[in-house]
Amino acid sequence: MPASLPGGDTRKRAADEPLSIAHDHESREMERYRGLALSFLPTRPHVSRLMAALGIECEQRLVALEALADELQLRHCLPAAPYHRRGPGKENRLHLFITDDAMACQTLGYALAFAQHSRQFSELMARYHHLSTLDALLVHFIASKRGECLLLEEIRDEAHRAAALT
């Protein structure tokens, strides 16, 4: 944003970066969950549905961030084409399907680790980017991400138990 903005736009400038960062983070999370949903589809449709539902939660968080950006008149700080990353390498990503119990357990462990990282990221955003309207959203995001972690932990543990029986 140009430096020549009137002093009254300080709040807007202070919100640009945190909104953009949070939006980018949730976009990546949504893509990750959608990819996981596809990976689990052939062999574990119940896990695929969970991953798809978690991706939808990310999409809902993106919508909330976009509504906040609109409210603060900061829509310009968000990507023009939401939910579609155009970074290098996206077209070169290798997609893998889950084929066995060991691969499922490992992938669910990674999914849980990423979900925990995402929760920690949101906690740090809430702690260090003090904008009351964004803080309120982040508190909601953190609670949602805690639930995600619990669900992923349960499904990972279930996969480990199933693998131990075979």
C-alpha positions as a printed Julia matrix, in Angstrom:
166×3 Matrix{Float64}:
   0.0     0.0     0.0
   1.41    3.43   -0.81
   3.08    5.38    1.98
   1.05    8.48    1.06
  -2.13    7.15    2.66
  -3.65    9.33    5.34
  -2.89    8.47    8.96
  -6.4     7.04    9.35
  -5.39    4.1     7.16
  -2.76    2.85    9.61
  -5.15    0.12   10.73
  -5.52   -1.03    7.13
  -1.77   -1.16    6.57
  -1.29   -3.07    9.84
  -3.92   -5.62    8.77
  -2.72   -6.17    5.18
   0.12   -8.53    5.98
  -1.54  -10.71    8.66
  -4.66  -11.15    6.51
  -2.59  -12.07    3.49
  -0.42  -14.5     5.48
  -3.42  -16.17    7.13
  -5.19  -16.47    3.78
  -2.15  -17.99    2.1
  -1.74  -20.45    4.97
  -5.37  -21.58    4.83
  -5.18  -21.93    1.03
  -2.24  -24.3     1.41
  -4.03  -26.23    4.13
  -7.09  -26.61    1.92
  -4.97  -27.88   -0.98
  -3.21  -30.35    1.31
  -6.46  -31.78    2.65
  -7.93  -32.05   -0.84
  -4.84  -33.93   -1.98
  -5.09  -36.25    1.01
  -8.77  -36.86    0.27
  -7.82  -38.0    -3.22
  -4.92  -40.12   -1.93
  -7.1   -42.08    0.48
 -10.11  -42.44   -1.84
  -9.3   -45.82   -3.47
  -8.54  -47.79   -0.31
  -9.96  -45.84    2.64
 -13.03  -43.87    1.59
 -13.92  -43.0     5.21
 -10.53  -41.3     5.64
 -10.99  -39.61    2.26
 -14.31  -38.17    3.42
 -12.69  -36.88    6.63
  -9.91  -35.2     4.66
 -12.47  -33.67    2.29
 -14.45  -32.35    5.28
 -11.29  -30.82    6.76
 -10.62  -29.19    3.39
 -14.12  -27.71    3.49
 -13.39  -26.28    6.95
 -10.3   -24.6     5.47
 -12.45  -23.21    2.69
 -14.89  -21.83    5.28
 -11.98  -20.16    7.09
 -10.89  -18.63    3.78
 -14.39  -17.25    3.26
 -14.29  -15.75    6.77
 -10.92  -14.12    6.04
 -12.24  -12.74    2.76
 -15.33  -11.33    4.52
 -13.06   -9.64    7.06
 -10.91   -8.23    4.27
 -14.05   -6.86    2.61
 -15.21   -5.35    5.91
 -11.84   -3.65    6.4
 -11.71   -2.66    2.73
  -8.57   -4.74    2.28
  -9.68   -7.18   -0.4
  -6.74   -5.99   -2.51
  -4.27   -7.67   -0.13
  -5.72  -11.13   -0.91
  -5.07  -13.08   -4.1
  -7.31  -12.16   -7.03
  -8.01  -15.83   -7.77
  -8.71  -17.4    -4.39
  -8.05  -21.09   -3.75
  -5.87  -21.53   -6.82
  -2.17  -21.25   -6.25
  -0.16  -20.4    -9.31
   3.25  -20.99   -7.86
   5.96  -22.86   -9.74
   5.87  -26.61   -9.57
   2.16  -27.15   -8.91
   1.75  -28.83  -12.27
   4.78  -31.04  -11.53
   3.54  -32.42   -8.2
   3.49  -36.19   -7.97
   0.25  -37.54   -6.55
   0.34  -40.84   -4.68
  -2.51  -43.12   -3.74
  -2.4   -44.89   -0.4
  -1.85  -48.57   -1.19
  -1.21  -50.3     2.13
  -1.46  -50.0     5.91
   2.12  -48.83    6.39
   1.67  -46.03    3.86
  -1.65  -45.05    5.45
  -0.11  -44.9     8.93
   2.83  -42.84    7.73
   0.64  -40.44    5.75
  -1.76  -39.98    8.67
   1.22  -39.26   10.93
   2.35  -36.57    8.51
  -1.19  -35.19    8.26
  -1.35  -34.91   12.06
   2.05  -33.21   12.2
   0.96  -30.67    9.57
  -2.32  -30.05   11.42
  -0.42  -29.45   14.67
   1.89  -27.05   12.85
  -1.13  -25.24   11.41
  -2.65  -24.88   14.88
   0.64  -23.53   16.23
   0.86  -21.12   13.3
  -2.61  -19.76   14.11
  -1.7   -19.46   17.8
   1.41  -17.44   16.88
  -0.61  -15.25   14.53
  -3.08  -14.54   17.34
  -0.26  -13.79   19.75
   1.76  -11.44   17.56
  -0.67   -9.77   15.16
  -2.99   -7.72   17.32
  -5.95   -6.67   15.27
  -9.12   -7.27   17.27
 -11.24   -8.37   14.31
  -8.57  -10.8    13.1
  -7.9   -12.02   16.64
 -11.55  -13.03   17.01
 -11.32  -15.1    13.83
  -8.03  -16.66   14.85
  -9.46  -17.76   18.2
 -12.19  -19.58   16.28
  -9.6   -21.02   13.86
  -7.48  -22.32   16.74
 -10.44  -24.11   18.32
 -11.29  -25.65   14.95
  -7.69  -26.73   14.4
  -7.56  -28.36   17.84
 -10.57  -30.42   16.78
  -8.81  -31.32   13.52
  -5.8   -32.54   15.47
  -7.96  -34.71   17.71
  -9.76  -36.25   14.73
  -6.51  -36.93   12.9
  -4.97  -38.42   16.02
  -7.94  -40.76   16.4
  -7.89  -41.85   12.77
  -4.09  -42.33   12.87
  -4.36  -44.46   16.02
  -7.17  -46.46   14.4
  -4.96  -47.09   11.36
  -2.09  -48.23   13.59
  -4.4   -50.66   15.42
  -5.72  -52.03   12.12
  -2.18  -52.44   10.78
  -1.13  -54.31   13.93
  -3.97  -56.83   13.42
  -2.86  -57.74    9.9
